[in-house]
Amino acid sequence: MPIPDLQSQKKDWINSSPLSINQLRGKIILLDFFNYSNINSVRTFPAIKRIWQRYSGFGVYVIGIHSPEFDFERDLKNVEKAVKRHDLTYPIVLDSEHLNQQAYETTSSPHVVLINPQGQIILTHSGEQGYDKIEATIISELKKLNQQVIHKIEPESKHFASPETTPELYTGLNRSNF
């Protein structure tokens, strides 16, 4: 089954001109379905930014797909302000009509779809945790392409109680400094 291409208009892109899955064939693509006012999505921003910063030089593309829930989230200017506030520098498309969510059969946020260079979905993931496993899958795919990747993946639990996360995130007693 072919991978759905991204549905968008030129005006709906932030940090990039419009991209298509077809033009990125041969690359590893991480689609990050998110909503800028959803706290669960906000908590994943540090992990997505880390993946973009570490692996974009290896040809890994992160594309954020903003899927609004409320009317104010459909306003491109509001999305642009949030993107700037959170320092999201990867390409982002506004999916106001949820066409991309429908095409990739997801209604949750945050949700990740990882596509390998052959154009196959190799991982789908919903929720705030598991980004260390997503990163490990990216490294595994890069190694298949003979890329020399030397990044050490820290267990995700080390990131939960950091200043990058929101203060109300409960990290569990075994992860606290008490």
Secondary structure as UniProt FT lines:
FT   HELIX           10..12
FT   STRAND          13..14
FT   HELIX           22..24
FT   TURN            25..26
FT   STRAND          28..34
FT   TURN            36..37
FT   HELIX           39..55
FT   HELIX           56..58
FT   STRAND          60..66
FT   HELIX           71..74
FT   HELIX           76..85
FT   TURN            86..87
FT   STRAND          92..94
FT   TURN            96..97
FT   HELIX           99..103
FT   TURN            104..105
FT   STRAND          111..115
FT   TURN            117..118
FT   STRAND          121..126
FT   HELIX           131..144
FT   TURN            145..146
FT   HELIX           157..160
FT   TURN            163..164
FT   TURN            167..168
FT   HELIX           173..175
//
